[in-house]
Amino acid sequence: MYYNPTKLYFGKDALSNLKTELNNYGKNVLLMYGGGSIKKNGIYDAVIQILKECNKNIFEDAGIMSNPTTSKLYEGIKIARDNKIDLILAVGGGSVIDYAKGVSASVNLDSSVDPWEEYYVKQNECMVKPIPVGTVLTMVGTGSEMNGGSVITNVDANLKIGKVFGAELFPKFTILNPEYTFSVPRYQMVAGIFDIMSHIMEQYFSDEDDNTSDYIMEGLMRSLITSSKIAVKNELDYDARSNIMWTATWALNTLVAKGKSTDWEVHMIGQAIGAVTNATHGMTLSAISIPYYCYIMPYALPKFKRFAMNVWNVSPFEKTDDGVYKKTDKEIAQEGIIMMSDWMKELGLVMHIAELGVNEDMFGKIVEGTFLLDGGYKTLTPEEVIKILKASM
């Protein structure tokens, strides 16, 4: 069953639709945002003006960090409860939107119920009527603008856990203006680009049938690779940034997961690394991906061969002095991984977890915080996670 209730407004004039959407909700709006960059680039003023034109009572929850914490979550829940919020408007990137969903699902819980324990540790479904969430996206990567995902970090427990809520927690509407991403620092831009790529690969590298979803994902990856190469040379290229933004949304709005078991082990390891280092999410994924995919390649050689040929244009033949040499499946697959690695380096991604501050003394906590999933081509053991961490140093 496929169902996605989020309404998207895309383009340079997308924010003009916010007024129409606000008319569907009550007077009390909680505006959520991060460190204040939206005040520097004018987005904050534009949103506030529309809220005032719609005669909304505006409450603010600012300072949402890149890895939202449980303590921040409890703070947001209190603000929403105290002010009887009718709509949460999340203006920012995936972290802000993830956080907004966590608050949304928790406001109407009994005060004795801990949302961290119920939703993130126990993975229970939403137990109450959530507060509606709308979003204005300013940084791409997570796809949180059109899905039910919410990732929260418990600093005391050294755990970073994602909860994928059902459709009731999908944003009701999302404003997507590619120009709003122009002011994102280069480091965050390329981290977001790899987050998108990783989302697609986590779903692509599962199952062995000839699946329509795989063809869609190959197209999304090719578009992302092309546009990312343009964007790192000219961060203000509208077409490239708009393609990246659109790809990010479709990479993780549940469409391409249909018919797939999906993997997500790179994200599990990456989130565990993020919990102990507070590193940027996309960079935790980039640092672990090449060692991970090299490790599981023998268990899915036909799929890695297809990936190399259909995404990276690797030829199965090579001209030699003696004529034409037909490469082995393993050679083709390995060449695809090499080309992906070269692309990652071209973007300036982190390629080793040591660059994120990881040392071998942290391996125990990382393994302890890594959920071992069985949807991919190889279910890892804790010992295998250690091998991959060592290879990524």
C-alpha positions in Angstrom: 0.0 0.0 0.0 1.3 3.4 -0.9 0.0 6.6 0.6 1.7 10.0 1.1 -0.5 12.8 2.3 2.1 15.6 2.1 1.3 18.5 -0.2 4.4 19.9 -2.0 4.9 23.5 -3.2 8.0 23.7 -5.3 9.8 26.7 -7.0 10.9 30.2 -6.5 7.5 31.4 -5.5 6.6 28.4 -3.3 6.3 30.5 -0.1 3.4 32.4 -1.5 1.3 29.3 -0.8 1.9 29.4 2.9 -0.9 31.8 3.5 -3.4 29.4 1.8 -2.2 26.6 4.0 -2.3 28.6 7.2 -6.0 29.2 6.7 -6.6 25.5 7.4 -5.3 25.7 11.0 -6.0 27.4 14.3 -4.6 30.6 15.7 -1.6 29.3 17.7 1.5 28.6 15.6 4.8 27.3 16.9 7.6 28.4 14.7 10.6 26.1 15.0 14.1 26.8 13.6 17.8 26.2 14.2 20.7 28.5 15.0 19.3 31.7 13.5 20.6 31.5 9.9 17.1 32.1 8.6 17.2 35.5 10.3 20.4 36.4 8.2 19.1 35.3 4.9 15.6 36.9 5.1 13.5 33.7 5.3 12.5 34.4 9.0 11.2 37.8 8.1 9.2 36.5 5.1 7.6 33.8 7.2 6.8 36.1 10.1 5.2 38.6 7.8 2.9 35.9 6.4 2.0 34.6 9.9 1.1 38.1 10.9 -1.0 38.7 7.8 -2.9 35.6 8.7 -3.5 36.9 12.3 -1.7 34.0 13.9 -0.4 34.0 17.5 3.3 33.3 17.0 5.3 31.3 19.5 9.0 30.3 18.9 11.2 27.4 19.6 14.7 28.3 18.4 18.1 26.8 18.7 17.4 23.4 17.4 20.7 21.7 17.0 21.9 19.5 14.1 21.4 16.4 16.2 18.3 17.2 18.3 18.6 15.9 21.8 16.1 14.5 24.3 16.4 17.5 26.5 15.6 19.8 23.6 12.6 17.5 22.8 11.2 17.9 26.3 11.6 21.7 26.0 9.7 21.8 22.8 6.9 19.6 24.2 6.5 22.0 27.1 6.3 25.1 24.8 3.7 23.4 22.7 1.6 22.3 25.7 1.8 25.6 27.5 0.6 27.5 24.5 -2.0 25.1 23.1 -0.4 25.0 19.7 -2.6 24.3 16.7 0.2 24.0 14.1 4.0 23.5 14.2 5.8 25.3 11.4 9.3 23.9 11.0 11.6 26.2 9.1 15.0 24.6 8.5 16.6 21.3 7.4 16.0 17.7 8.4 17.0 18.1 12.0 14.4 20.8 12.6 11.7 18.8 10.9 12.7 15.5 12.6 12.4 17.4 15.9 9.1 18.9 15.0 7.6 15.4 14.4 9.0 14.2 17.8 7.2 17.2 19.5 4.1 16.7 17.4 3.7 13.0 18.5 4.4 13.8 22.2 2.4 16.9 23.1 -0.8 15.1 23.8 0.9 12.2 25.7 0.1 11.8 29.4 2.8 13.8 31.3 3.9 10.5 32.9 4.9 8.9 29.6 8.4 9.5 28.3 8.4 10.0 24.5 12.0 8.9 24.2 11.3 5.6 25.8 7.9 5.0 24.0 8.8 6.1 20.5 12.5 5.8 20.0 13.5 3.0 22.4 10.4 0.8 22.2 9.5 2.0 18.6 5.8 2.3 19.4 3.4 3.9 17.0 2.0 7.4 17.8 -0.2 6.9 20.8 -2.2 10.2 20.6 -3.5 12.7 18.1 -0.4 14.6 16.8 -0.2 18.3 16.3 -0.1 19.1 12.5 3.3 20.0 11.1 4.1 22.1 8.1 7.6 22.8 6.8 9.7 25.4 4.9 12.8 23.5 3.8 16.2 25.3 3.9 18.6 22.5 3.6 18.2 19.2 1.7 19.3 15.7 2.5 17.0 13.9 4.9 13.8 13.8 3.0 12.1 14.6 6.3 9.9 17.1 4.5 7.8 14.2 3.0 8.1 11.3 5.4 7.5 10.2 8.9 11.1 10.0 10.0 12.3 11.5 13.3 15.8 11.0 14.7 16.6 12.1 18.3 19.9 11.8 20.3 20.1 10.8 23.9 23.4 12.3 25.0 23.5 10.6 28.4 22.9 7.1 26.8 25.2 7.7 23.8 22.3 6.7 21.5 21.0 8.3 18.4 17.8 6.5 17.3 15.4 7.1 14.4 11.7 6.4 14.6 9.7 6.2 11.4 6.2 7.3 12.2 3.1 6.5 10.0 1.4 8.8 7.6 -0.3 10.7 10.5 3.1 12.3 11.2 4.0 13.2 7.7 4.1 17.0 7.2 0.7 18.3 6.0 2.5 20.6 3.6 6.0 21.5 2.5 7.4 24.6 0.9 10.4 23.8 -1.4 12.3 26.8 -2.8 15.7 25.8 -4.1 17.0 29.3 -3.5 16.5 28.9 0.2 19.4 26.4 0.1 21.9 28.7 -1.5 23.2 30.1 1.8 23.9 26.6 3.3 27.7 26.3 4.0 29.5 24.1 1.5 30.3 21.4 4.1 26.6 21.0 4.9 25.6 21.1 1.3 27.9 18.2 0.3 27.0 16.3 3.5 23.3 16.6 2.5 24.1 15.4 -1.1 25.7 12.2 0.3 22.8 11.7 2.7 20.5 11.7 -0.3 22.8 9.2 -2.1 22.9 7.0 1.0 19.1 7.0 1.3 18.8 5.7 -2.2 21.6 3.0 -1.8 20.1 1.8 1.4 17.0 0.9 -0.5 18.6 -0.1 -3.8 21.0 -2.7 -2.3 18.3 -5.2 -1.2 16.4 -7.9 -3.0 17.4 -9.6 -6.3 14.3 -9.3 -8.5 13.9 -7.0 -11.5 12.1 -4.2 -9.5 10.6 -1.0 -11.0 11.9 0.8 -7.9 15.5 0.0 -8.8 15.1 1.7 -12.2 13.6 4.8 -10.5 16.5 4.8 -8.1 19.1 4.5 -10.8 17.7 7.5 -12.5 17.6 9.5 -9.2 21.3 8.6 -8.5 22.4 9.6 -12.0 20.6 12.9 -11.6 22.2 13.5 -8.2 25.7 12.7 -9.5 25.3 15.1 -12.4 23.8 18.0 -10.5 26.2 17.6 -7.5 29.2 18.0 -9.8 27.7 21.2 -11.1 26.8 22.5 -7.6 30.2 22.1 -6.1 31.6 24.3 -8.9 28.7 26.8 -8.7 26.7 26.7 -5.6 24.2 29.2 -7.0 23.3 27.1 -10.1 19.5 27.0 -9.7 18.8 24.0 -12.0 21.4 21.9 -10.2 20.2 22.9 -6.7 16.6 22.3 -7.7 17.3 18.9 -9.0 19.2 18.0 -5.8 16.3 19.3 -3.7 13.7 17.3 -5.7 15.8 14.1 -5.7 16.2 14.4 -1.9 12.5 14.4 -1.4 11.8 11.4 -3.7 14.7 9.5 -2.3 13.0 9.0 1.0 9.2 9.7 0.7 8.6 5.9 0.8 7.9 5.6 -3.0 11.1 3.8 -4.0 11.0 1.5 -1.0 8.0 -0.3 -2.5 8.8 -3.9 -3.3 12.1 -3.7 -1.4 13.2 -5.1 1.9 15.7 -2.2 2.3 19.0 -2.3 4.2 19.8 0.8 6.4 22.9 -0.7 8.0 25.1 2.2 6.9 22.6 4.5 8.7 22.7 2.4 11.8 26.5 2.5 12.0 26.5 6.2 11.0 24.0 7.2 13.7 26.0 5.3 16.3 29.1 7.2 15.3 27.1 10.5 15.4 25.9 9.6 18.9 29.5 9.5 20.3 31.0 12.3 18.1 28.1 14.6 17.4 29.4 14.7 13.8 27.4 15.9 10.8 25.1 13.0 9.8 25.9 12.9 6.1 29.6 12.8 6.9 29.2 9.8 9.2 27.6 8.0 6.3 30.2 9.0 3.8 33.0 7.9 6.1 31.6 4.4 6.5 30.0 3.7 3.1 33.0 2.5 1.0 34.2 0.0 3.6 30.7 -1.2 4.1 29.9 -1.8 0.5 33.2 -3.4 -0.2 32.5 -5.8 2.6 29.0 -6.8 1.4 29.8 -6.8 -2.3 30.6 -10.6 -2.4 27.1 -11.3 -1.2 25.4 -9.4 -4.0 27.8 -9.3 -6.9 25.1 -9.1 -9.6 23.5 -6.0 -8.0 26.9 -4.3 -7.6 27.6 -5.1 -11.3 24.3 -3.5 -12.3 25.0 -0.5 -10.1 28.4 0.0 -11.8 27.0 -0.2 -15.3 23.7 1.6 -14.9 24.7 4.4 -12.5 28.4 4.9 -13.2 28.5 3.9 -16.9 31.1 1.3 -16.3 31.7 -0.7 -19.6 31.9 -4.5 -19.3 34.6 -4.4 -22.0 38.1 -3.0 -22.1 40.3 -2.4 -25.2 43.7 -3.9 -24.9 46.7 -4.4 -27.3 45.4 -7.9 -27.9 41.9 -6.9 -28.7 38.8 -6.5 -26.4 38.9 -7.9 -22.9 35.6 -8.9 -21.2 35.8 -7.9 -17.6 34.6 -10.2 -14.8 31.6 -9.4 -12.8 33.8 -8.7 -9.8 36.0 -6.3 -11.8 33.0 -4.4 -13.1 31.5 -4.1 -9.5 34.8 -3.0 -8.1 35.2 -0.3 -10.8 31.8 1.1 -9.8 32.8 1.4 -6.2 36.1 3.1 -7.3 34.1 5.6 -9.4 31.8 6.3 -6.4 34.8 6.9 -4.2 36.3 9.3 -6.8 33.0 11.2 -6.9 32.9 11.4 -3.1 36.4 12.8 -3.0 35.5 15.3 -5.8 32.7 16.6 -3.6 35.0 16.9 -0.6 33.3 14.3 1.6 34.8 12.8 4.7 36.2 9.4 3.8 37.5 8.2 7.1 35.9 8.1 10.5 39.1 9.2 12.2 38.5 12.6 10.6 35.3 12.8 12.7 37.2 12.2 15.9 36.7 8.5 16.2 39.4 6.4 17.8 39.5 2.7 18.5 38.6 3.2 22.1 35.1 4.4 20.9 34.5 1.2 18.9 32.7 -0.6 21.8 30.2 2.3 22.3 29.6 2.5 18.5 29.0 -1.2 18.2 26.7 -1.1 21.3 24.7 1.7 19.7 24.4 0.0 16.3 21.2 -1.8 15.5 21.9 -4.9 13.4 19.3 -5.2 10.6 18.4 -8.1 8.3 17.0 -6.4 5.2 20.2 -6.2 3.2 22.4 -8.7 1.6 24.3 -9.5 4.8 23.3 -9.4 8.4 26.3 -8.2 10.3 27.7 -9.5 13.6 29.2 -7.1 16.1 32.6 -8.4 15.1 32.0 -7.5 11.5 31.0 -4.0 12.5 34.4 -3.7 14.2 36.1 -4.9 10.9 34.2 -2.2 8.9 35.1 0.5 11.5 38.7 -0.5 11.3 38.6 -0.4 7.5 37.1 3.1 7.6 39.7 4.6 9.9 
